[in-house]
Amino acid sequence: MTVKLNRTALEHAKSLVERGRVVRDERDDWSEHAPSTDEQNEYLEKHGFGDYAQWFLGVDDESSEETKGRYSFPYSDFTKVHRCAVISAEGRAAQNDHDDIAKAAKDLLARIDKR
C-alpha cells in the first residue's frame, strides 16, 4: 500500500479555509464529528468517487478507484474543514511516515489558525 498526498484534495481544503468554511473544533472532537458510514455512503451515492476523493488528504494509487479504502486522512464532514480532523490527520500521517501528508496537514492547520 502506497499512500500519497492527494494534491487535489489539499487545494480543495485550502480553498474552503480561504472562504471561511471551517469548524474550529478541539483536538479530540473528530470521533464525534466524522461522517458516519451511512453519511459516507449517502455522499457517494449522490456525488460519486470523483467528488468523494476531494475530502481526503491521502490516496492509495494501488487500491481500486471505486473503493472507499483508496482514500485516507479525511479533513471534513463533506461541507466544511474540521480543525480536529486536520490535527488527527497530521498526527496519524506522522506516525505512519507519510511525511508529505503530515506536512500538508500542518500547513492546513496553520492556515485555519491564522484566519
Secondary structure, 3 states (H helix, E strand, C coil): CCEEECHHHHHHHHHHHHCCCEECCCHHHHHHHCCCHHHHHHHHHHHHHHHHHCCEEEEECCCCCCCHHHEEEECECCCCEEHHHHHHHHHHHHHCCCHHHHHHHHHHHHHHHHC
